[in-house]
Amino acid sequence: MSRSLVQESTGGKTQIAGTLSSIMVLLVIVAIGYLFEPLPQTVLAAIVMVNLKGMFKQFGDVVHFWRTSRIELAIWVVAFVASLFLGLDYGLLTAVAFAMITVIYRTQSPQYRILGQIPDTDIYCNVEEYEEVKEYPGIKIFQANTSLYFANSESYTSELKKKTGVDPCAILAAKRKARKRHAREIKAANKLKKQAVLKLVNSTNDVEANVKHEIANDELPVNGKFASADAGVQDTSPDEHEHFVEPKANIHTLILDFAPVNFVDSVGAKTLKSIIKEYKEVGVCVCIASCSGPVVNELTRLNFFDNTVTRELLFHSIHDAVLACQVRGRGAPQAD
């Protein structure tokens, strides 16, 4: 450690500096090593400690990193401990590997936000941080300050559903469940009607009153209608059954801000295409804004665009996407 610090303090940058220092050490051992023989070990230790003085000064960085960045502090501690016990080579390798792990951790835990417009401008900011920003009714603008790839694609999708308040999978599942329940109720009602008709045909005049009483108790149709309180549920249309699963915010357009996105891999492209298709099934149009040229080229190379997902979904900026929705007559700014 001391030799490395001395080499750094003298301006050494490459392995040639190590070669020169090795030659100097060889000359000292062969030629003038006897001059150091009578020196006490404390003097030799002092020479080493002076060379390590710069390393001990670096302990002052602990307080600085504790106040500014805990992740960088963790990298510092790992690098120090690994270099102390494993040596410089393996210590630096361990520190680099740990630093890469922290980078992956940061990309897996980005900040997700919903944006709104500052009135009379084309600037869009976080609605939770600024009180003056306004959202357009029926339009949600979603932003994630990270790239979209295999490590964070799942969290991107879950946070998108959470922030917008619309989960296409849950909506479609609820609609299918409502349709099946409504079909079962209609089938049961038709079965009861057939049974009632057979009973009425085969009954005699002596038991006519009892049959009518049985019909009333079994909630059979009287004069072609059900007398029970559940009749309204059985006769309702599928649209009425599906009313409760409609999006709460009545969202018709979702804009994804891709300005912070630097790259997209194959998993990210599949995730993005899946998001567009799922929201389209529930009547929500997905647009992509501020997508850089390299990212568009990457999406093209990954065969992202096809007949269902076209380049018409791309917009130069968030404001262009919002204006396009307004031209279609879908939204307008909220009033105070």
ZIQUI-V140605 format. One record per helix or strand of 2 or more residues. SS is the DSSP state (h for helix, s for strand). FROM is the first residue (numbers start at 1). LEN is the number of residues. If there is no record, write none. Layout:
# ZIQUI-V140605
SS	FROM	LEN
SS	FROM	LEN
This chain:
# ZIQUI-V140605
h	2	8
h	15	16
h	33	4
h	41	11
h	53	16
h	70	17
h	88	21
s	112	6
s	124	3
s	139	6
h	153	12
h	168	35
h	205	13
h	231	5
h	238	4
h	243	3
s	253	5
h	266	16
s	285	5
h	293	9
h	311	3
s	314	2
h	318	10
